[in-house]
Amino acid sequence: MPKHNGYLPPALKPTDRLNNSAAPHRRRKRANAEKSGVFAEPLILPGEDPREFEALHSALIDEWTPSGPSEQSKVFGIADAEWRKGRSRRFAEAKGISNSMRPDHPAFDEARGLITFGCLMYREPETAFTEYAGNARH
């Protein structure tokens, strides 16, 4: 038989709420899905067009013709995965282009950097040199 250490929990009043937390004074932790993982970010981020996602989702509905809530959920999951895959591809592409214009990066492309700088000089002749060439490391 286990020994008691003499601790008795405080008596609950009728107005007290039950709390399953081991430490009631702590803030409630967020669920893992809210802070990390697949569901950490909203489906449509600022700058993305929700109509594009709707078009993708509609095309997948036409292709798969789901019949019932579980199949509709699966089709939405496919649309979600395709949307996130496209976002990841766009991010990697933008990062590659960005790195190709940084002289301190191994992916630096001198020709691309010079062409871009020439375009900036044409569009912003007063500020292009101080804004963009001043950041280059030699």
DSSP file (Angstrom, degrees, kcal/mol; ACC not computed):
  #  RESIDUE AA STRUCTURE BP1 BP2  ACC     N-H-->O    O-->H-N    N-H-->O    O-->H-N    TCO  KAPPA ALPHA  PHI   PSI    X-CA   Y-CA   Z-CA
    1    1 A M              0   0    0      0, 0.0     2,-0.0     0, 0.0     0, 0.0   0.000 360.0 360.0 360.0 130.6    0.0    0.0    0.0
    2    2 A P        -     0   0    0      0, 0.0     2,-0.2     0, 0.0     0, 0.0  -0.342 360.0-118.4 -68.5 147.2    1.5    3.4   -1.0
    3    3 A K        -     0   0    0     -2,-0.0     2,-0.3     2,-0.0     0, 0.0  -0.583  20.5-131.0 -83.2 146.7    2.3    5.8    1.8
    4    4 A H        -     0   0    0     -2,-0.2    -1,-0.0     1,-0.1     0, 0.0  -0.767   2.3-150.5 -93.4 142.5    0.6    9.2    2.0
    5    5 A N        -     0   0    0     -2,-0.3     3,-0.1     2,-0.2    -1,-0.1   0.351  46.9-107.0 -93.6   7.1    2.8   12.3    2.5
    6    6 A G  S    S+     0   0    0      1,-0.3     2,-0.4     0, 0.0    -2,-0.0   0.403  73.7 139.7  88.1  -3.5    0.0   14.1    4.4
    7    7 A Y        -     0   0    0      1,-0.0    -1,-0.3     0, 0.0    -2,-0.2  -0.602  29.8-171.9 -78.6 129.2   -0.8   16.5    1.5
    8    8 A L        -     0   0    0     -2,-0.4     3,-0.1    -3,-0.1    -1,-0.0  -0.984  25.0-121.0-118.1 130.3   -4.5   17.1    1.0
    9    9 A P        -     0   0    0      0, 0.0     3,-0.1     0, 0.0     2,-0.0  -0.332  41.4 -92.2 -65.2 152.1   -5.6   19.1   -2.0
   10   10 A P        -     0   0    0      0, 0.0     2,-0.1     0, 0.0     0, 0.0  -0.336  46.8-101.7 -65.2 146.7   -7.6   22.3   -1.2
   11   11 A A        -     0   0    0     -3,-0.1     2,-0.3     1,-0.1    -3,-0.0  -0.450  36.3-123.2 -69.7 138.8  -11.3   21.9   -1.0
   12   12 A L        -     0   0    0     -2,-0.1    -1,-0.1    -3,-0.1     6,-0.0  -0.632  16.8-140.9 -84.4 139.7  -13.1   23.1   -4.1
   13   13 A K    >   -     0   0    0     -2,-0.3     3,-1.5     1,-0.1    -1,-0.0  -0.604  28.6-108.8 -89.5 158.9  -15.8   25.7   -3.8
   14   14 A P  T 3  S+     0   0    0      0, 0.0    -1,-0.1     0, 0.0    -2,-0.0   0.773 120.2  51.8 -60.4 -24.3  -19.0   25.4   -5.9
   15   15 A T  T 3  S+     0   0    0      2,-0.1     2,-0.1     0, 0.0    -3,-0.0   0.564  87.6 105.6 -90.0  -8.1  -17.8   28.4   -8.0
   16   16 A D    <   -     0   0    0     -3,-1.5     2,-0.4     1,-0.1    -4,-0.0  -0.419  65.0-135.9 -72.6 145.7  -14.3   26.9   -8.7
   17   17 A R        -     0   0    0     -2,-0.1     2,-0.2     1,-0.0    -4,-0.1  -0.793  21.7-112.9 -98.0 144.9  -13.6   25.5  -12.2
   18   18 A L        -     0   0    0     -2,-0.4     2,-0.4    -6,-0.0    -1,-0.0  -0.553  32.1-167.7 -74.4 141.4  -11.8   22.2  -12.6
   19   19 A N        -     0   0    0     -2,-0.2    -1,-0.0     2,-0.1    -2,-0.0  -0.983  18.1-162.1-134.9 121.3   -8.3   22.6  -14.1
   20   20 A N        +     0   0    0     -2,-0.4     2,-0.1     3,-0.1    -1,-0.1   0.499  57.9 114.5 -80.8  -2.7   -6.4   19.6  -15.3
   21   21 A S        -     0   0    0      1,-0.1    -2,-0.1     5,-0.1     7,-0.0  -0.423  64.9-142.7 -71.3 141.7   -3.1   21.6  -15.3
   22   22 A A  S    S+     0   0    0      1,-0.3    -1,-0.1    -2,-0.1    -3,-0.0   0.777 100.4  36.1 -71.7 -26.9   -0.4   20.5  -12.9
   23   23 A A    >   -     0   0    0      1,-0.1     3,-1.8     4,-0.1    -1,-0.3  -0.830  69.6-175.2-127.9  91.8    0.4   24.1  -12.3
   24   24 A P  T 3  S+     0   0    0      0, 0.0    -1,-0.1     0, 0.0     4,-0.1   0.717  80.7  64.1 -64.0 -20.2   -2.7   26.3  -12.4
   25   25 A H  T 3  S+     0   0    0      2,-0.1     2,-0.1    -4,-0.0    -2,-0.0   0.645  87.5  90.2 -78.5 -12.6   -0.7   29.5  -12.1
   26   26 A R  S <  S-     0   0    0     -3,-1.8     2,-0.1     1,-0.1    -5,-0.1  -0.446  87.3-102.0 -81.3 155.2    1.0   28.9  -15.5
   27   27 A R        -     0   0    0     -2,-0.1     2,-0.2     1,-0.1    -1,-0.1  -0.448  45.2 -97.5 -69.8 149.6   -0.4   30.1  -18.8
   28   28 A R        -     0   0    0     -2,-0.1     2,-0.2     1,-0.1    -1,-0.1  -0.509  41.4-124.7 -67.3 131.6   -2.1   27.5  -20.9
   29   29 A K        -     0   0    0     -2,-0.2     2,-0.2     1,-0.1    -1,-0.1  -0.491  22.0-116.1 -77.3 147.9    0.3   26.2  -23.5
   30   30 A R        -     0   0    0     -2,-0.2    -1,-0.1     1,-0.1     5,-0.1  -0.521  36.9 -97.2 -79.3 152.0   -0.7   26.3  -27.1
   31   31 A A    >>  -     0   0    0     -2,-0.2     3,-1.6     1,-0.1     4,-0.8  -0.368  32.9-115.2 -65.2 148.8   -1.1   23.1  -29.0
   32   32 A N  H >> S+     0   0    0      1,-0.3     4,-2.4     2,-0.2     3,-1.0   0.854 114.2  60.5 -55.4 -38.0    1.9   22.0  -31.0
   33   33 A A  H 34 S+     0   0    0      1,-0.3    -1,-0.3     2,-0.2    -2,-0.0   0.748 100.9  56.0 -65.1 -21.5    0.0   22.4  -34.3
   34   34 A E  H <4 S+     0   0    0     -3,-1.6    -1,-0.3     1,-0.1    -2,-0.2   0.737 118.9  28.4 -81.7 -21.7   -0.5   26.1  -33.5
   35   35 A K  H << S+     0   0    0     -3,-1.0     2,-0.3    -4,-0.8    -2,-0.2   0.629 126.2  12.1-117.0 -16.4    3.2   26.9  -33.1
   36   36 A S  S  < S+     0   0    0     -4,-2.4     3,-0.4    -5,-0.2    -1,-0.3  -0.979  91.6  36.9-153.2 164.4    5.1   24.4  -35.3
   37   37 A G  S >  S-     0   0    0     -2,-0.3     3,-1.6     1,-0.2     4,-0.3  -0.462 104.9 -27.2  93.1-163.8    4.6   21.9  -38.0
   38   38 A V  T 3  S+     0   0    0      1,-0.3     3,-0.4    -2,-0.1    -1,-0.2   0.820 137.1  44.8 -61.6 -35.5    2.3   21.7  -40.9
   39   39 A F  T 3  S+     0   0    0     -3,-0.4    -1,-0.3     1,-0.2    -2,-0.1   0.183  81.5 103.6 -98.6  17.8   -0.4   23.9  -39.4
   40   40 A A  S <  S+     0   0    0     -3,-1.6    -1,-0.2    -5,-0.1    -2,-0.1   0.816  80.3  43.5 -71.1 -30.7    2.0   26.6  -38.0
   41   41 A E  S    S-     0   0    0     -3,-0.4     4,-0.1    -4,-0.3    -6,-0.0  -0.823  94.6 -98.5-116.3 154.3    1.2   29.1  -40.7
   42   42 A P        -     0   0    0      0, 0.0     3,-0.1     0, 0.0    -1,-0.1  -0.297  32.8-118.3 -66.0 156.8   -2.0   30.2  -42.3
   43   43 A L  S    S+     0   0    0      1,-0.2     2,-0.6    -4,-0.1    -2,-0.0   0.925 103.5  41.8 -63.1 -46.2   -2.9   28.6  -45.6
   44   44 A I  S    S-     0   0    0      4,-0.0    -1,-0.2     3,-0.0     3,-0.1  -0.916  80.3-159.2-107.2 117.9   -2.9   31.9  -47.5
   45   45 A L    >   -     0   0    0     -2,-0.6     3,-2.3     1,-0.1    -2,-0.0  -0.539  36.4 -79.9 -90.5 158.8   -0.1   34.3  -46.6
   46   46 A P  T 3  S+     0   0    0      0, 0.0    -1,-0.1     0, 0.0     3,-0.1  -0.339 121.0  30.8 -55.9 135.7   -0.1   38.1  -47.1
   47   47 A G  T 3  S+     0   0    0      1,-0.4     2,-0.3    -3,-0.1    -2,-0.0   0.207  97.0 107.5  96.3 -14.9    0.8   38.8  -50.7
   48   48 A E  S <  S-     0   0    0     -3,-2.3    -1,-0.4     3,-0.0     3,-0.1  -0.716  72.2-122.1 -95.2 149.8   -0.8   35.5  -52.0
   49   49 A D    >>  -     0   0    0     -2,-0.3     4,-1.2     1,-0.2     3,-1.1  -0.805  10.9-157.2 -94.6 114.5   -4.0   35.6  -54.0
   50   50 A P  H 3> S+     0   0    0      0, 0.0     4,-2.4     0, 0.0    -1,-0.2   0.791  93.1  64.2 -60.5 -25.9   -6.8   33.5  -52.3
   51   51 A R  H 3> S+     0   0    0      1,-0.2     4,-2.3     2,-0.2     5,-0.1   0.843  97.3  55.7 -66.8 -31.4   -8.5   33.2  -55.7
   52   52 A E  H <> S+     0   0    0     -3,-1.1     4,-2.2     2,-0.2    -1,-0.2   0.914 108.7  46.8 -65.6 -41.5   -5.5   31.3  -57.1
   53   53 A F  H  X S+     0   0    0     -4,-1.2     4,-3.1     2,-0.2    -2,-0.2   0.926 111.1  51.8 -64.3 -43.0   -5.9   28.8  -54.3
   54   54 A E  H  X S+     0   0    0     -4,-2.4     4,-2.8     1,-0.2    -2,-0.2   0.890 109.0  50.7 -60.4 -39.0   -9.6   28.5  -55.0
   55   55 A A  H  X S+     0   0    0     -4,-2.3     4,-2.3     2,-0.2    -1,-0.2   0.914 112.0  47.1 -64.6 -42.0   -8.9   27.9  -58.6
   56   56 A L  H  X S+     0   0    0     -4,-2.2     4,-2.1     2,-0.2    -2,-0.2   0.934 113.7  47.6 -63.2 -46.2   -6.4   25.1  -57.7
   57   57 A H  H  X S+     0   0    0     -4,-3.1     4,-2.2     1,-0.2    -2,-0.2   0.912 112.1  49.7 -62.7 -43.1   -8.9   23.6  -55.3
   58   58 A S  H  X S+     0   0    0     -4,-2.8     4,-2.5     1,-0.2    -1,-0.2   0.896 109.3  52.1 -62.9 -40.7  -11.7   23.8  -57.8
   59   59 A A  H  X S+     0   0    0     -4,-2.3     4,-2.1     1,-0.2    -1,-0.2   0.901 110.6  47.9 -63.0 -40.0   -9.6   22.1  -60.5
   60   60 A L  H  X S+     0   0    0     -4,-2.1     4,-2.8     2,-0.2     5,-0.3   0.866 109.5  52.9 -69.6 -34.9   -8.8   19.3  -58.1
   61   61 A I  H  X S+     0   0    0     -4,-2.2     4,-2.4     2,-0.2    -2,-0.2   0.924 110.8  47.6 -63.5 -43.1  -12.5   18.9  -57.2
   62   62 A D  H  < S+     0   0    0     -4,-2.5    -2,-0.2     1,-0.2    -1,-0.2   0.892 115.4  45.8 -63.0 -39.0  -13.2   18.6  -60.9
   63   63 A E  H  < S+     0   0    0     -4,-2.1    -2,-0.2    -5,-0.2    -1,-0.2   0.919 125.3  28.3 -71.2 -44.1  -10.4   16.1  -61.4
   64   64 A W  H  < S-     0   0    0     -4,-2.8    -2,-0.2    -5,-0.1    -3,-0.2   0.649  84.7-152.9 -95.6 -16.6  -11.2   13.9  -58.4
   65   65 A T     <  -     0   0    0     -4,-2.4    -3,-0.1    -5,-0.3    -4,-0.1   0.925  19.5-149.0  39.2  69.5  -15.0   14.4  -58.0
   66   66 A P        -     0   0    0      0, 0.0     2,-0.5     0, 0.0    -1,-0.1  -0.371  11.8-159.9 -68.1 143.0  -15.1   13.7  -54.3
   67   67 A S        +     0   0    0     -2,-0.1     3,-0.1     1,-0.0     4,-0.1  -0.803  60.7   8.4-125.9  90.0  -18.3   12.2  -52.9
   68   68 A G  S  > S-     0   0    0     -2,-0.5     4,-2.4     1,-0.1     5,-0.2  -0.438  91.1 -75.5 124.2 162.2  -18.6   12.8  -49.2
   69   69 A P  H  > S+     0   0    0      0, 0.0     4,-2.3     0, 0.0     5,-0.2   0.857 123.9  51.8 -62.8 -38.0  -16.9   14.7  -46.4
   70   70 A S  H  > S+     0   0    0      2,-0.2     4,-2.0     1,-0.2     5,-0.1   0.910 112.7  45.1 -69.3 -39.3  -13.8   12.4  -46.1
   71   71 A E  H  > S+     0   0    0      2,-0.2     4,-2.3     1,-0.2    -1,-0.2   0.887 112.3  52.2 -69.8 -37.1  -13.1   12.6  -49.8
   72   72 A Q  H  X S+     0   0    0     -4,-2.4     4,-2.3     1,-0.2    -2,-0.2   0.899 109.2  50.8 -62.3 -39.5  -13.6   16.3  -49.9
   73   73 A S  H  X S+     0   0    0     -4,-2.3     4,-2.3     2,-0.2    -2,-0.2   0.897 109.3  50.6 -64.2 -40.5  -11.2   16.6  -47.0
   74   74 A K  H  X S+     0   0    0     -4,-2.0     4,-2.1     2,-0.2    -2,-0.2   0.910 110.3  49.0 -64.6 -41.8   -8.6   14.6  -48.9
   75   75 A V  H  X S+     0   0    0     -4,-2.3     4,-2.4     2,-0.2    -2,-0.2   0.900 110.7  50.5 -65.1 -40.3   -9.0   16.8  -52.0
   76   76 A F  H  X S+     0   0    0     -4,-2.3     4,-2.8     1,-0.2    -1,-0.2   0.903 108.8  53.0 -62.9 -39.4   -8.6   19.9  -49.8
   77   77 A G  H  X S+     0   0    0     -4,-2.3     4,-2.5     2,-0.2    -2,-0.2   0.884 108.4  49.5 -61.5 -39.5   -5.4   18.3  -48.3
   78   78 A I  H  X S+     0   0    0     -4,-2.1     4,-2.6     2,-0.2    -2,-0.2   0.926 111.9  48.4 -64.6 -44.2   -4.0   17.7  -51.8
   79   79 A A  H  X S+     0   0    0     -4,-2.4     4,-2.5     2,-0.2    -2,-0.2   0.917 111.9  49.9 -61.8 -43.3   -4.8   21.3  -52.7
   80   80 A D  H  X S+     0   0    0     -4,-2.8     4,-2.5     2,-0.2     5,-0.2   0.927 112.0  47.2 -60.5 -46.9   -3.1   22.5  -49.5
   81   81 A A  H  X S+     0   0    0     -4,-2.5     4,-2.3     1,-0.2    -2,-0.2   0.908 113.2  48.3 -64.0 -42.2    0.0   20.4  -50.1
   82   82 A E  H  X S+     0   0    0     -4,-2.6     4,-2.3     2,-0.2    -1,-0.2   0.900 111.4  50.9 -63.8 -40.4    0.3   21.6  -53.7
   83   83 A W  H  X S+     0   0    0     -4,-2.5     4,-2.1     2,-0.2    -2,-0.2   0.930 112.7  44.9 -62.8 -46.4   -0.2   25.2  -52.6
   84   84 A R  H  X S+     0   0    0     -4,-2.5     4,-2.5     2,-0.2    -1,-0.2   0.866 111.3  53.8 -67.4 -35.9    2.6   24.9  -50.0
   85   85 A K  H  X S+     0   0    0     -4,-2.3     4,-2.3    -5,-0.2    -1,-0.2   0.915 109.5  48.2 -64.0 -42.2    4.9   23.1  -52.5
   86   86 A G  H  X S+     0   0    0     -4,-2.3     4,-2.5     2,-0.2    -2,-0.2   0.895 110.9  51.0 -63.8 -40.4    4.4   26.0  -54.9
   87   87 A R  H  X S+     0   0    0     -4,-2.1     4,-2.4     2,-0.2    -2,-0.2   0.918 110.4  49.3 -62.3 -43.7    5.2   28.5  -52.2
   88   88 A S  H  X S+     0   0    0     -4,-2.5     4,-2.5     2,-0.2    -2,-0.2   0.905 111.1  49.7 -62.6 -41.8    8.3   26.6  -51.3
   89   89 A R  H  X S+     0   0    0     -4,-2.3     4,-2.3     2,-0.2    -2,-0.2   0.916 111.4  48.5 -63.1 -44.2    9.4   26.5  -54.9
   90   90 A R  H  X S+     0   0    0     -4,-2.5     4,-2.4     2,-0.2    -2,-0.2   0.889 111.7  50.2 -64.1 -38.9    8.8   30.2  -55.3
   91   91 A F  H  X S+     0   0    0     -4,-2.4     4,-2.6     2,-0.2    -2,-0.2   0.935 111.3  47.5 -64.7 -46.4   10.8   31.0  -52.1
   92   92 A A  H  X S+     0   0    0     -4,-2.5     4,-2.3     1,-0.2    -2,-0.2   0.891 112.9  49.7 -62.7 -39.3   13.7   28.8  -53.2
   93   93 A E  H  X S+     0   0    0     -4,-2.3     4,-2.2     2,-0.2    -1,-0.2   0.927 112.5  46.4 -64.9 -45.2   13.7   30.5  -56.6
   94   94 A A  H  X S+     0   0    0     -4,-2.4     4,-2.6     1,-0.2    -2,-0.2   0.886 112.3  51.0 -65.0 -38.8   13.6   34.0  -55.1
   95   95 A K  H  X S+     0   0    0     -4,-2.6     4,-2.7     2,-0.2    -1,-0.2   0.900 109.5  50.8 -66.2 -40.2   16.4   33.1  -52.6
   96   96 A G  H  X S+     0   0    0     -4,-2.3     4,-1.7     2,-0.2    -2,-0.2   0.914 112.0  46.3 -62.7 -42.9   18.6   31.8  -55.5
   97   97 A I  H  X S+     0   0    0     -4,-2.2     4,-0.5     2,-0.2    -2,-0.2   0.919 112.8  50.6 -65.1 -43.1   18.1   35.0  -57.5
   98   98 A S  H >< S+     0   0    0     -4,-2.6     3,-1.2     1,-0.2    -2,-0.2   0.924 111.2  47.8 -60.7 -45.3   18.8   37.1  -54.4
   99   99 A N  H >< S+     0   0    0     -4,-2.7     3,-1.2     1,-0.3     6,-0.2   0.813 102.5  63.2 -66.4 -29.7   22.0   35.2  -53.6
  100  100 A S  H 3< S+     0   0    0     -4,-1.7     9,-3.5     1,-0.2    13,-0.3   0.650 104.3  48.8 -70.9 -12.1   23.2   35.4  -57.2
  101  101 A M  T << S+     0   0    0     -3,-1.2    -1,-0.2    -4,-0.5    -2,-0.2   0.352  88.9  93.6-107.3   5.0   23.3   39.2  -56.8
  102  102 A R    X   -     0   0    0     -3,-1.2     3,-2.1    -4,-0.2     6,-0.2  -0.874  62.9-154.8 -99.5 114.1   25.2   39.3  -53.5
  103  103 A P  T 3  S+     0   0    0      0, 0.0    -1,-0.1     0, 0.0     5,-0.1   0.755  93.8  56.3 -59.8 -24.4   29.0   39.6  -54.2
  104  104 A D  T 3  S+     0   0    0     -3,-0.1    -5,-0.0     3,-0.0    34,-0.0   0.439  92.2  88.8 -87.3   1.5   29.8   37.9  -50.9
  105  105 A H  S X  S-     0   0    0     -3,-2.1     3,-2.0    -6,-0.2    -3,-0.0  -0.789  79.3-130.2-101.9 142.3   27.8   34.8  -51.7
  106  106 A P  T 3  S+     0   0    0      0, 0.0    -1,-0.1     0, 0.0    -6,-0.1   0.757 108.5  58.9 -59.5 -24.2   29.3   31.8  -53.6
  107  107 A A  T 3  S+     0   0    0     -8,-0.1    -3,-0.0    -5,-0.1    -8,-0.0   0.337  76.4 141.4 -87.1   8.8   26.3   31.8  -56.0
  108  108 A F    <   -     0   0    0     -3,-2.0     2,-0.6    -6,-0.2    -7,-0.2  -0.264  37.5-160.1 -56.7 131.5   27.1   35.4  -57.1
  109  109 A D     >  -     0   0    0     -9,-3.5     4,-2.6     1,-0.2     5,-0.2  -0.937   2.4-164.5-115.9 104.5   26.6   35.9  -60.8
  110  110 A E  H  > S+     0   0    0     -2,-0.6     4,-2.6     1,-0.2     5,-0.2   0.881  87.6  51.7 -60.1 -41.5   28.6   39.0  -61.9
  111  111 A A  H  > S+     0   0    0      2,-0.2     4,-2.4     1,-0.2    -1,-0.2   0.930 112.0  46.1 -62.5 -45.5   26.8   39.4  -65.2
  112  112 A R  H  > S+     0   0    0      1,-0.2     4,-2.6     2,-0.2     5,-0.2   0.915 112.7  51.0 -63.4 -42.3   23.3   39.3  -63.5
  113  113 A G  H  X S+     0   0    0     -4,-2.6     4,-2.5   -13,-0.3    -2,-0.2   0.903 111.3  47.3 -61.3 -42.6   24.5   41.7  -60.9
  114  114 A L  H  X S+     0   0    0     -4,-2.6     4,-2.4     2,-0.2    -1,-0.2   0.894 112.2  49.3 -68.1 -39.7   25.8   44.2  -63.5
  115  115 A I  H  X S+     0   0    0     -4,-2.4     4,-2.1     2,-0.2    -2,-0.2   0.931 113.6  46.5 -64.1 -44.9   22.7   44.0  -65.6
  116  116 A T  H  X S+     0   0    0     -4,-2.6     4,-2.3     1,-0.2    -2,-0.2   0.920 112.4  49.6 -63.1 -43.8   20.5   44.6  -62.5
  117  117 A F  H  X S+     0   0    0     -4,-2.5     4,-2.6     1,-0.2    -1,-0.2   0.889 108.9  53.5 -63.8 -38.4   22.7   47.4  -61.3
  118  118 A G  H  X S+     0   0    0     -4,-2.4     4,-1.9     2,-0.2    -1,-0.2   0.903 108.7  49.2 -60.9 -42.0   22.5   49.0  -64.8
  119  119 A C  H  X S+     0   0    0     -4,-2.1     4,-2.4     2,-0.2    -2,-0.2   0.904 111.6  49.1 -63.6 -40.9   18.7   48.8  -64.7
  120  120 A L  H  X S+     0   0    0     -4,-2.3     4,-3.4     1,-0.2     8,-0.2   0.898 108.8  52.6 -65.8 -39.5   18.7   50.4  -61.3
  121  121 A M  H  < S+     0   0    0     -4,-2.6    -1,-0.2     1,-0.2    -2,-0.2   0.876 111.1  48.1 -62.4 -36.8   21.0   53.2  -62.5
  122  122 A Y  H  < S+     0   0    0     -4,-1.9    -2,-0.2    -5,-0.2    -1,-0.2   0.917 119.9  36.9 -68.7 -44.3   18.6   53.8  -65.4
  123  123 A R  H  < S+     0   0    0     -4,-2.4    -2,-0.2     1,-0.2    -3,-0.2   0.870 134.1  21.3 -78.0 -38.0   15.5   53.9  -63.1
  124  124 A E    >X  +     0   0    0     -4,-3.4     4,-2.7    -5,-0.2     3,-0.5  -0.537  67.4 161.6-130.5  65.7   17.1   55.7  -60.0
  125  125 A P  T 34 S+     0   0    0      0, 0.0     4,-0.4     0, 0.0    -1,-0.1   0.798  75.1  52.3 -62.0 -28.8   20.2   57.5  -61.2
  126  126 A E  T 34 S+     0   0    0      1,-0.1     4,-0.2     2,-0.1    -5,-0.1   0.853 126.0  18.9 -75.9 -33.5   20.4   59.8  -58.2
  127  127 A T  T <> S+     0   0    0     -3,-0.5     4,-2.8    -7,-0.2     5,-0.3   0.578  97.7  90.0-115.3 -12.3   20.2   57.1  -55.5
  128  128 A A  H  X>S+     0   0    0     -4,-2.7     4,-2.7    -8,-0.2     5,-0.9   0.897  90.4  46.6 -58.5 -44.8   21.2   53.8  -57.2
  129  129 A F  H  >>S+     0   0    0     -4,-0.4     5,-1.2    -5,-0.2     4,-0.9   0.947 117.9  40.3 -66.4 -47.8   24.9   54.0  -56.6
  130  130 A T  H  45S+     0   0    0     -4,-0.2    -1,-0.2     3,-0.2    -2,-0.2   0.870 121.2  44.3 -69.4 -35.0   24.7   55.0  -52.9
  131  131 A E  H  <5S+     0   0    0     -4,-2.8    -2,-0.2     3,-0.1    -1,-0.2   0.907 130.5  15.7 -75.8 -42.2   21.8   52.6  -52.2
  132  132 A Y  H ><5S+     0   0    0     -4,-2.7     3,-0.6    -5,-0.3     4,-0.3   0.839 125.1  46.2-108.0 -40.8   23.0   49.5  -54.0
  133  133 A A  G ><<S+     0   0    0     -4,-0.9     3,-1.1    -5,-0.9    -3,-0.2   0.797 103.8  64.8 -76.6 -26.9   26.7   49.7  -54.8
  134  134 A G  G 3 <S+     0   0    0     -5,-1.2    -1,-0.2     1,-0.2    -2,-0.1   0.709  96.8  58.0 -67.5 -19.6   27.6   50.9  -51.3
  135  135 A N  G <  S+     0   0    0     -3,-0.6    -1,-0.2    -4,-0.1    -2,-0.2   0.594  81.2 107.9 -86.7 -11.4   26.5   47.6  -49.8
  136  136 A A    <   -     0   0    0     -3,-1.1     2,-0.4    -4,-0.3   -34,-0.0  -0.445  62.4-142.2 -71.2 137.7   28.9   45.5  -51.9
  137  137 A R              0   0    0     -2,-0.1    -2,-0.1     1,-0.1    -1,-0.0  -0.827 360.0 360.0 -98.7 138.1   31.8   44.0  -50.0
  138  138 A H              0   0    0     -2,-0.4    -1,-0.1   -34,-0.0    -2,-0.0   0.422 360.0 360.0-102.4 360.0   35.2   43.8  -51.8
